[in-house]
Amino acid sequence: MSGHSHWSTIKHKKEATDAKKGKEFSKVSKLLMAAAREGGADPVSNYKLQAAIDQARAVNMPRITSSAPSKRRGRRCGCPVGKHRL
């Protein structure tokens, strides 16, 4: 009896939603990295970064995931070597 597997139905729905969510997350993380690169990693002084963080929250992106790209891009700020650890 093909087509009657409950797990296959769940799997197909999950694949579709995960692909959609992954596409949104990657778009928002690119925005976060670009905003942090342009104006620094501090969302208080960087309006574009704050807007990108708000957009990340709108698509239910986890806080840890949304803060990682901005911290990663904010490190490359021209500070003396050894100030920031990787």
Gaussian input, Z-matrix of N, CA and C with variables (Angstrom, degrees):
# hf/3-21g

backbone

0 1
 N
 C     1     B1
 C     2     B2     1     A1
 N     3     B3     2     A2     1     D1
 C     4     B4     3     A3     2     D2
 C     5     B5     4     A4     3     D3
 N     6     B6     5     A5     4     D4
 C     7     B7     6     A6     5     D5
 C     8     B8     7     A7     6     D6
 N     9     B9     8     A8     7     D7
 C    10    B10     9     A9     8     D8
 C    11    B11    10    A10     9     D9
 N    12    B12    11    A11    10    D10
 C    13    B13    12    A12    11    D11
 C    14    B14    13    A13    12    D12
 N    15    B15    14    A14    13    D13
 C    16    B16    15    A15    14    D14
 C    17    B17    16    A16    15    D15
 N    18    B18    17    A17    16    D16
 C    19    B19    18    A18    17    D17
 C    20    B20    19    A19    18    D18
 N    21    B21    20    A20    19    D19
 C    22    B22    21    A21    20    D20
 C    23    B23    22    A22    21    D21
 N    24    B24    23    A23    22    D22
 C    25    B25    24    A24    23    D23
 C    26    B26    25    A25    24    D24
 N    27    B27    26    A26    25    D25
 C    28    B28    27    A27    26    D26
 C    29    B29    28    A28    27    D27
 N    30    B30    29    A29    28    D28
 C    31    B31    30    A30    29    D29
 C    32    B32    31    A31    30    D30
 N    33    B33    32    A32    31    D31
 C    34    B34    33    A33    32    D32
 C    35    B35    34    A34    33    D33
 N    36    B36    35    A35    34    D34
 C    37    B37    36    A36    35    D35
 C    38    B38    37    A37    36    D36
 N    39    B39    38    A38    37    D37
 C    40    B40    39    A39    38    D38
 C    41    B41    40    A40    39    D39
 N    42    B42    41    A41    40    D40
 C    43    B43    42    A42    41    D41
 C    44    B44    43    A43    42    D42
 N    45    B45    44    A44    43    D43
 C    46    B46    45    A45    44    D44
 C    47    B47    46    A46    45    D45
 N    48    B48    47    A47    46    D46
 C    49    B49    48    A48    47    D47
 C    50    B50    49    A49    48    D48
 N    51    B51    50    A50    49    D49
 C    52    B52    51    A51    50    D50
 C    53    B53    52    A52    51    D51
 N    54    B54    53    A53    52    D52
 C    55    B55    54    A54    53    D53
 C    56    B56    55    A55    54    D54
 N    57    B57    56    A56    55    D55
 C    58    B58    57    A57    56    D56
 C    59    B59    58    A58    57    D57
 N    60    B60    59    A59    58    D58
 C    61    B61    60    A60    59    D59
 C    62    B62    61    A61    60    D60
 N    63    B63    62    A62    61    D61
 C    64    B64    63    A63    62    D62
 C    65    B65    64    A64    63    D63
 N    66    B66    65    A65    64    D64
 C    67    B67    66    A66    65    D65
 C    68    B68    67    A67    66    D66
 N    69    B69    68    A68    67    D67
 C    70    B70    69    A69    68    D68
 C    71    B71    70    A70    69    D69
 N    72    B72    71    A71    70    D70
 C    73    B73    72    A72    71    D71
 C    74    B74    73    A73    72    D72
 N    75    B75    74    A74    73    D73
 C    76    B76    75    A75    74    D74
 C    77    B77    76    A76    75    D75
 N    78    B78    77    A77    76    D76
 C    79    B79    78    A78    77    D77
 C    80    B80    79    A79    78    D78
 N    81    B81    80    A80    79    D79
 C    82    B82    81    A81    80    D80
 C    83    B83    82    A82    81    D81
 N    84    B84    83    A83    82    D82
 C    85    B85    84    A84    83    D83
 C    86    B86    85    A85    84    D84
 N    87    B87    86    A86    85    D85
 C    88    B88    87    A87    86    D86
 C    89    B89    88    A88    87    D87
 N    90    B90    89    A89    88    D88
 C    91    B91    90    A90    89    D89
 C    92    B92    91    A91    90    D90
 N    93    B93    92    A92    91    D91
 C    94    B94    93    A93    92    D92
 C    95    B95    94    A94    93    D93
 N    96    B96    95    A95    94    D94
 C    97    B97    96    A96    95    D95
 C    98    B98    97    A97    96    D96
 N    99    B99    98    A98    97    D97
 C   100   B100    99    A99    98    D98
 C   101   B101   100   A100    99    D99
 N   102   B102   101   A101   100   D100
 C   103   B103   102   A102   101   D101
 C   104   B104   103   A103   102   D102
 N   105   B105   104   A104   103   D103
 C   106   B106   105   A105   104   D104
 C   107   B107   106   A106   105   D105
 N   108   B108   107   A107   106   D106
 C   109   B109   108   A108   107   D107
 C   110   B110   109   A109   108   D108
 N   111   B111   110   A110   109   D109
 C   112   B112   111   A111   110   D110
 C   113   B113   112   A112   111   D111
 N   114   B114   113   A113   112   D112
 C   115   B115   114   A114   113   D113
 C   116   B116   115   A115   114   D114
 N   117   B117   116   A116   115   D115
 C   118   B118   117   A117   116   D116
 C   119   B119   118   A118   117   D117
 N   120   B120   119   A119   118   D118
 C   121   B121   120   A120   119   D119
 C   122   B122   121   A121   120   D120
 N   123   B123   122   A122   121   D121
 C   124   B124   123   A123   122   D122
 C   125   B125   124   A124   123   D123
 N   126   B126   125   A125   124   D124
 C   127   B127   126   A126   125   D125
 C   128   B128   127   A127   126   D126
 N   129   B129   128   A128   127   D127
 C   130   B130   129   A129   128   D128
 C   131   B131   130   A130   129   D129
 N   132   B132   131   A131   130   D130
 C   133   B133   132   A132   131   D131
 C   134   B134   133   A133   132   D132
 N   135   B135   134   A134   133   D133
 C   136   B136   135   A135   134   D134
 C   137   B137   136   A136   135   D135
 N   138   B138   137   A137   136   D136
 C   139   B139   138   A138   137   D137
 C   140   B140   139   A139   138   D138
 N   141   B141   140   A140   139   D139
 C   142   B142   141   A141   140   D140
 C   143   B143   142   A142   141   D141
 N   144   B144   143   A143   142   D142
 C   145   B145   144   A144   143   D143
 C   146   B146   145   A145   144   D144
 N   147   B147   146   A146   145   D145
 C   148   B148   147   A147   146   D146
 C   149   B149   148   A148   147   D147
 N   150   B150   149   A149   148   D148
 C   151   B151   150   A150   149   D149
 C   152   B152   151   A151   150   D150
 N   153   B153   152   A152   151   D151
 C   154   B154   153   A153   152   D152
 C   155   B155   154   A154   153   D153
 N   156   B156   155   A155   154   D154
 C   157   B157   156   A156   155   D155
 C   158   B158   157   A157   156   D156
 N   159   B159   158   A158   157   D157
 C   160   B160   159   A159   158   D158
 C   161   B161   160   A160   159   D159
 N   162   B162   161   A161   160   D160
 C   163   B163   162   A162   161   D161
 C   164   B164   163   A163   162   D162
 N   165   B165   164   A164   163   D163
 C   166   B166   165   A165   164   D164
 C   167   B167   166   A166   165   D165
 N   168   B168   167   A167   166   D166
 C   169   B169   168   A168   167   D167
 C   170   B170   169   A169   168   D168
 N   171   B171   170   A170   169   D169
 C   172   B172   171   A171   170   D170
 C   173   B173   172   A172   171   D171
 N   174   B174   173   A173   172   D172
 C   175   B175   174   A174   173   D173
 C   176   B176   175   A175   174   D174
 N   177   B177   176   A176   175   D175
 C   178   B178   177   A177   176   D176
 C   179   B179   178   A178   177   D177
 N   180   B180   179   A179   178   D178
 C   181   B181   180   A180   179   D179
 C   182   B182   181   A181   180   D180
 N   183   B183   182   A182   181   D181
 C   184   B184   183   A183   182   D182
 C   185   B185   184   A184   183   D183
 N   186   B186   185   A185   184   D184
 C   187   B187   186   A186   185   D185
 C   188   B188   187   A187   186   D186
 N   189   B189   188   A188   187   D187
 C   190   B190   189   A189   188   D188
 C   191   B191   190   A190   189   D189
 N   192   B192   191   A191   190   D190
 C   193   B193   192   A192   191   D191
 C   194   B194   193   A193   192   D192
 N   195   B195   194   A194   193   D193
 C   196   B196   195   A195   194   D194
 C   197   B197   196   A196   195   D195
 N   198   B198   197   A197   196   D196
 C   199   B199   198   A198   197   D197
 C   200   B200   199   A199   198   D198
 N   201   B201   200   A200   199   D199
 C   202   B202   201   A201   200   D200
 C   203   B203   202   A202   201   D201
 N   204   B204   203   A203   202   D202
 C   205   B205   204   A204   203   D203
 C   206   B206   205   A205   204   D204
 N   207   B207   206   A206   205   D205
 C   208   B208   207   A207   206   D206
 C   209   B209   208   A208   207   D207
 N   210   B210   209   A209   208   D208
 C   211   B211   210   A210   209   D209
 C   212   B212   211   A211   210   D210
 N   213   B213   212   A212   211   D211
 C   214   B214   213   A213   212   D212
 C   215   B215   214   A214   213   D213
 N   216   B216   215   A215   214   D214
 C   217   B217   216   A216   215   D215
 C   218   B218   217   A217   216   D216
 N   219   B219   218   A218   217   D217
 C   220   B220   219   A219   218   D218
 C   221   B221   220   A220   219   D219
 N   222   B222   221   A221   220   D220
 C   223   B223   222   A222   221   D221
 C   224   B224   223   A223   222   D222
 N   225   B225   224   A224   223   D223
 C   226   B226   225   A225   224   D224
 C   227   B227   226   A226   225   D225
 N   228   B228   227   A227   226   D226
 C   229   B229   228   A228   227   D227
 C   230   B230   229   A229   228   D228
 N   231   B231   230   A230   229   D229
 C   232   B232   231   A231   230   D230
 C   233   B233   232   A232   231   D231
 N   234   B234   233   A233   232   D232
 C   235   B235   234   A234   233   D233
 C   236   B236   235   A235   234   D234
 N   237   B237   236   A236   235   D235
 C   238   B238   237   A237   236   D236
 C   239   B239   238   A238   237   D237
 N   240   B240   239   A239   238   D238
 C   241   B241   240   A240   239   D239
 C   242   B242   241   A241   240   D240
 N   243   B243   242   A242   241   D241
 C   244   B244   243   A243   242   D242
 C   245   B245   244   A244   243   D243
 N   246   B246   245   A245   244   D244
 C   247   B247   246   A246   245   D245
 C   248   B248   247   A247   246   D246
 N   249   B249   248   A248   247   D247
 C   250   B250   249   A249   248   D248
 C   251   B251   250   A250   249   D249
 N   252   B252   251   A251   250   D250
 C   253   B253   252   A252   251   D251
 C   254   B254   253   A253   252   D252
 N   255   B255   254   A254   253   D253
 C   256   B256   255   A255   254   D254
 C   257   B257   256   A256   255   D255

   B1=1.4477
   B2=1.5206
   B3=1.2920
   B4=1.4592
   B5=1.5202
   B6=1.3315
   B7=1.4545
   B8=1.5064
   B9=1.3178
   B10=1.4536
   B11=1.5250
   B12=1.3111
   B13=1.4498
   B14=1.5272
   B15=1.3066
   B16=1.4715
   B17=1.5246
   B18=1.3215
   B19=1.4597
   B20=1.5263
   B21=1.3172
   B22=1.4623
   B23=1.5264
   B24=1.3084
   B25=1.4619
   B26=1.5201
   B27=1.3261
   B28=1.4647
   B29=1.5215
   B30=1.3336
   B31=1.4521
   B32=1.5266
   B33=1.3258
   B34=1.4576
   B35=1.5276
   B36=1.3222
   B37=1.4652
   B38=1.5207
   B39=1.3342
   B40=1.4598
   B41=1.5221
   B42=1.3146
   B43=1.4590
   B44=1.5203
   B45=1.3273
   B46=1.4592
   B47=1.5301
   B48=1.3364
   B49=1.4665
   B50=1.5262
   B51=1.3318
   B52=1.4650
   B53=1.5326
   B54=1.3104
   B55=1.4594
   B56=1.5234
   B57=1.3190
   B58=1.4660
   B59=1.5283
   B60=1.3310
   B61=1.4574
   B62=1.5334
   B63=1.3128
   B64=1.4580
   B65=1.5188
   B66=1.3134
   B67=1.4599
   B68=1.5291
   B69=1.3232
   B70=1.4659
   B71=1.5295
   B72=1.3341
   B73=1.4595
   B74=1.5209
   B75=1.3315
   B76=1.4618
   B77=1.5261
   B78=1.3216
   B79=1.4613
   B80=1.5283
   B81=1.3314
   B82=1.4607
   B83=1.5254
   B84=1.3359
   B85=1.4617
   B86=1.5208
   B87=1.3397
   B88=1.4606
   B89=1.5260
   B90=1.3315
   B91=1.4630
   B92=1.5261
   B93=1.3365
   B94=1.4578
   B95=1.5251
   B96=1.3244
   B97=1.4614
   B98=1.5267
   B99=1.3249
   B100=1.4656
   B101=1.5281
   B102=1.3288
   B103=1.4659
   B104=1.5180
   B105=1.3310
   B106=1.4707
   B107=1.5209
   B108=1.3228
   B109=1.4527
   B110=1.5292
   B111=1.3351
   B112=1.4618
   B113=1.5243
   B114=1.3472
   B115=1.4562
   B116=1.5125
   B117=1.3236
   B118=1.4566
   B119=1.5179
   B120=1.3256
   B121=1.4604
   B122=1.5240
   B123=1.3157
   B124=1.4591
   B125=1.5255
   B126=1.3360
   B127=1.4642
   B128=1.5280
   B129=1.3381
   B130=1.4678
   B131=1.5251
   B132=1.3226
   B133=1.4608
   B134=1.5258
   B135=1.3259
   B136=1.4595
   B137=1.5311
   B138=1.3314
   B139=1.4581
   B140=1.5245
   B141=1.3447
   B142=1.4712
   B143=1.5307
   B144=1.3377
   B145=1.4584
   B146=1.5256
   B147=1.3268
   B148=1.4572
   B149=1.5274
   B150=1.3363
   B151=1.4680
   B152=1.5264
   B153=1.3268
   B154=1.4646
   B155=1.5279
   B156=1.3337
   B157=1.4718
   B158=1.5231
   B159=1.3213
   B160=1.4661
   B161=1.5228
   B162=1.3221
   B163=1.4740
   B164=1.5256
   B165=1.3362
   B166=1.4638
   B167=1.5228
   B168=1.3127
   B169=1.4687
   B170=1.5166
   B171=1.3281
   B172=1.4674
   B173=1.5300
   B174=1.3533
   B175=1.4632
   B176=1.5271
   B177=1.3368
   B178=1.4666
   B179=1.5279
   B180=1.3139
   B181=1.4612
   B182=1.5322
   B183=1.3297
   B184=1.4652
   B185=1.5294
   B186=1.3310
   B187=1.4572
   B188=1.5351
   B189=1.3182
   B190=1.4687
   B191=1.5284
   B192=1.3144
   B193=1.4562
   B194=1.5207
   B195=1.3256
   B196=1.4600
   B197=1.5217
   B198=1.3373
   B199=1.4644
   B200=1.5212
   B201=1.3213
   B202=1.4629
   B203=1.5289
   B204=1.3430
   B205=1.4717
   B206=1.5211
   B207=1.3338
   B208=1.4581
   B209=1.5177
   B210=1.3292
   B211=1.4613
   B212=1.5169
   B213=1.3316
   B214=1.4581
   B215=1.5232
   B216=1.3240
   B217=1.4551
   B218=1.5199
   B219=1.2999
   B220=1.4591
   B221=1.5098
   B222=1.3220
   B223=1.4585
   B224=1.5155
   B225=1.3040
   B226=1.4568
   B227=1.5235
   B228=1.2973
   B229=1.4661
   B230=1.5100
   B231=1.3227
   B232=1.4406
   B233=1.5123
   B234=1.3134
   B235=1.4530
   B236=1.5272
   B237=1.3387
   B238=1.4622
   B239=1.5268
   B240=1.3103
   B241=1.4584
   B242=1.5257
   B243=1.3103
   B244=1.4534
   B245=1.5201
   B246=1.3276
   B247=1.4561
   B248=1.5302
   B249=1.3011
   B250=1.4596
   B251=1.5196
   B252=1.3057
   B253=1.4630
   B254=1.5153
   B255=1.3186
   B256=1.4659
   B257=1.4528
   A1=109.01
   A2=115.78
   A3=119.29
   A4=110.19
   A5=114.12
   A6=119.60
   A7=114.35
   A8=117.48
   A9=119.42
   A10=112.89
   A11=116.93
   A12=120.16
   A13=109.43
   A14=115.88
   A15=120.64
   A16=110.58
   A17=117.02
   A18=120.34
   A19=111.78
   A20=118.26
   A21=119.47
   A22=110.62
   A23=117.60
   A24=120.90
   A25=110.41
   A26=117.02
   A27=121.56
   A28=109.92
   A29=116.93
   A30=121.80
   A31=111.46
   A32=117.36
   A33=120.46
   A34=111.49
   A35=116.87
   A36=119.67
   A37=111.01
   A38=116.36
   A39=121.18
   A40=110.98
   A41=118.51
   A42=121.79
   A43=110.72
   A44=116.49
   A45=120.43
   A46=111.16
   A47=116.98
   A48=119.50
   A49=111.62
   A50=117.72
   A51=120.66
   A52=110.92
   A53=117.74
   A54=120.71
   A55=110.69
   A56=116.50
   A57=121.40
   A58=110.34
   A59=116.16
   A60=121.03
   A61=110.69
   A62=118.02
   A63=121.81
   A64=112.39
   A65=116.15
   A66=120.41
   A67=110.49
   A68=116.98
   A69=120.97
   A70=111.14
   A71=116.81
   A72=121.10
   A73=110.90
   A74=117.65
   A75=119.12
   A76=111.02
   A77=117.45
   A78=120.88
   A79=110.33
   A80=116.44
   A81=120.79
   A82=110.69
   A83=118.19
   A84=119.26
   A85=111.39
   A86=118.23
   A87=120.78
   A88=110.55
   A89=116.61
   A90=119.97
   A91=111.25
   A92=116.49
   A93=121.03
   A94=111.14
   A95=117.13
   A96=120.15
   A97=111.42
   A98=116.92
   A99=120.20
   A100=110.94
   A101=116.81
   A102=120.13
   A103=111.22
   A104=117.34
   A105=120.63
   A106=110.66
   A107=117.65
   A108=121.19
   A109=110.64
   A110=116.50
   A111=120.36
   A112=112.96
   A113=116.62
   A114=117.85
   A115=116.12
   A116=119.07
   A117=121.03
   A118=112.07
   A119=115.34
   A120=120.70
   A121=113.56
   A122=118.17
   A123=121.02
   A124=109.64
   A125=118.66
   A126=119.96
   A127=113.89
   A128=117.63
   A129=119.90
   A130=110.42
   A131=117.01
   A132=120.79
   A133=113.00
   A134=118.24
   A135=122.36
   A136=108.52
   A137=115.55
   A138=120.54
   A139=112.33
   A140=117.36
   A141=120.03
   A142=111.12
   A143=116.03
   A144=119.61
   A145=110.30
   A146=117.91
   A147=120.97
   A148=110.89
   A149=116.57
   A150=120.45
   A151=110.88
   A152=117.07
   A153=120.81
   A154=110.87
   A155=117.12
   A156=120.66
   A157=110.12
   A158=116.97
   A159=120.41
   A160=111.25
   A161=116.24
   A162=119.93
   A163=110.45
   A164=117.41
   A165=120.83
   A166=110.58
   A167=116.64
   A168=119.97
   A169=111.23
   A170=116.81
   A171=120.56
   A172=111.54
   A173=117.24
   A174=119.79
   A175=111.36
   A176=116.62
   A177=123.71
   A178=112.91
   A179=116.40
   A180=121.04
   A181=108.05
   A182=118.64
   A183=120.13
   A184=111.44
   A185=115.97
   A186=121.46
   A187=111.67
   A188=117.37
   A189=120.77
   A190=109.81
   A191=116.17
   A192=120.50
   A193=110.94
   A194=116.93
   A195=119.52
   A196=112.50
   A197=118.57
   A198=119.41
   A199=111.88
   A200=118.77
   A201=121.46
   A202=113.52
   A203=120.89
   A204=119.31
   A205=112.89
   A206=117.39
   A207=118.66
   A208=110.98
   A209=117.94
   A210=120.39
   A211=110.60
   A212=116.08
   A213=120.56
   A214=110.62
   A215=117.55
   A216=121.65
   A217=112.01
   A218=117.08
   A219=120.69
   A220=112.67
   A221=118.46
   A222=122.13
   A223=111.93
   A224=116.88
   A225=120.45
   A226=109.46
   A227=114.85
   A228=119.31
   A229=112.93
   A230=119.34
   A231=121.14
   A232=113.11
   A233=117.83
   A234=121.83
   A235=109.72
   A236=117.18
   A237=119.73
   A238=111.73
   A239=115.94
   A240=121.96
   A241=109.02
   A242=116.07
   A243=121.29
   A244=114.17
   A245=117.51
   A246=119.58
   A247=110.63
   A248=115.91
   A249=121.25
   A250=108.89
   A251=116.27
   A252=120.09
   A253=108.78
   A254=115.97
   A255=120.28
   A256=111.10
   D1=91.25
   D2=-178.87
   D3=-78.07
   D4=149.50
   D5=177.88
   D6=87.34
   D7=3.99
   D8=-177.60
   D9=-110.12
   D10=14.16
   D11=179.10
   D12=-84.00
   D13=118.88
   D14=-179.67
   D15=-64.07
   D16=-39.05
   D17=-178.66
   D18=-65.05
   D19=-38.27
   D20=-179.45
   D21=-65.80
   D22=-35.67
   D23=177.06
   D24=-64.46
   D25=-45.64
   D26=178.41
   D27=-62.63
   D28=-43.31
   D29=-177.78
   D30=-60.41
   D31=-43.42
   D32=-178.75
   D33=-67.32
   D34=-39.48
   D35=177.04
   D36=-66.59
   D37=-41.19
   D38=-179.28
   D39=-65.84
   D40=-40.30
   D41=177.71
   D42=-58.85
   D43=-43.29
   D44=-178.19
   D45=-66.60
   D46=-45.74
   D47=-179.16
   D48=-69.21
   D49=-36.71
   D50=179.12
   D51=-67.17
   D52=-38.28
   D53=177.84
   D54=-64.98
   D55=-41.83
   D56=179.15
   D57=-64.85
   D58=-45.20
   D59=-179.33
   D60=-66.03
   D61=-40.09
   D62=178.39
   D63=-63.35
   D64=-37.95
   D65=178.08
   D66=-65.45
   D67=-42.45
   D68=178.29
   D69=-65.97
   D70=-42.75
   D71=-179.17
   D72=-63.06
   D73=-41.63
   D74=-179.04
   D75=-68.83
   D76=-35.13
   D77=177.68
   D78=-64.62
   D79=-44.78
   D80=-179.13
   D81=-68.69
   D82=-38.89
   D83=179.88
   D84=-66.38
   D85=-33.07
   D86=174.63
   D87=-65.49
   D88=-39.82
   D89=176.16
   D90=-62.96
   D91=-41.81
   D92=178.89
   D93=-61.93
   D94=-44.97
   D95=-179.21
   D96=-65.40
   D97=-41.29
   D98=-179.93
   D99=-65.84
   D100=-41.35
   D101=179.92
   D102=-66.65
   D103=-39.85
   D104=179.08
   D105=-69.03
   D106=-34.69
   D107=179.43
   D108=-67.00
   D109=-38.99
   D110=-176.47
   D111=-76.38
   D112=-43.47
   D113=-170.61
   D114=-122.27
   D115=5.38
   D116=-179.61
   D117=99.08
   D118=171.25
   D119=-172.76
   D120=-93.01
   D121=4.86
   D122=-179.36
   D123=-95.13
   D124=112.91
   D125=-177.40
   D126=-69.63
   D127=-18.29
   D128=179.00
   D129=-69.47
   D130=-41.34
   D131=-178.57
   D132=-94.29
   D133=-9.28
   D134=-177.66
   D135=-115.27
   D136=101.83
   D137=-177.22
   D138=-64.84
   D139=-39.19
   D140=-179.47
   D141=-64.12
   D142=-37.92
   D143=178.60
   D144=-66.61
   D145=-41.15
   D146=178.29
   D147=-62.98
   D148=-39.92
   D149=177.73
   D150=-65.31
   D151=-39.06
   D152=178.27
   D153=-67.29
   D154=-37.69
   D155=177.02
   D156=-65.44
   D157=-40.80
   D158=176.38
   D159=-62.32
   D160=-39.01
   D161=177.91
   D162=-67.24
   D163=-36.18
   D164=177.54
   D165=-64.86
   D166=-39.17
   D167=177.17
   D168=-67.98
   D169=-31.47
   D170=-179.70
   D171=-67.41
   D172=-30.14
   D173=178.87
   D174=-97.69
   D175=16.45
   D176=176.93
   D177=60.78
   D178=37.84
   D179=175.96
   D180=-77.90
   D181=132.82
   D182=-179.62
   D183=-59.73
   D184=146.99
   D185=-175.74
   D186=-60.42
   D187=-40.30
   D188=-179.71
   D189=-64.80
   D190=-41.60
   D191=-179.96
   D192=-66.50
   D193=-38.03
   D194=-177.99
   D195=-76.71
   D196=-22.96
   D197=-179.81
   D198=-86.94
   D199=-20.89
   D200=-176.81
   D201=-63.75
   D202=-48.02
   D203=-178.94
   D204=-63.27
   D205=-37.72
   D206=-179.10
   D207=-69.58
   D208=-36.77
   D209=177.11
   D210=-67.99
   D211=-39.31
   D212=-179.28
   D213=-64.34
   D214=-44.79
   D215=-179.14
   D216=-76.59
   D217=-29.63
   D218=-179.65
   D219=-69.76
   D220=-20.47
   D221=179.77
   D222=-65.79
   D223=-34.60
   D224=-176.16
   D225=-81.76
   D226=69.61
   D227=-173.12
   D228=-111.09
   D229=3.99
   D230=-179.45
   D231=84.82
   D232=14.51
   D233=177.93
   D234=-72.99
   D235=161.83
   D236=178.66
   D237=-58.31
   D238=151.08
   D239=-179.11
   D240=-62.12
   D241=135.80
   D242=178.16
   D243=94.17
   D244=-9.07
   D245=179.27
   D246=-70.65
   D247=-42.77
   D248=179.05
   D249=-106.90
   D250=134.62
   D251=176.74
   D252=-98.05
   D253=144.07
   D254=179.46
   D255=-87.00

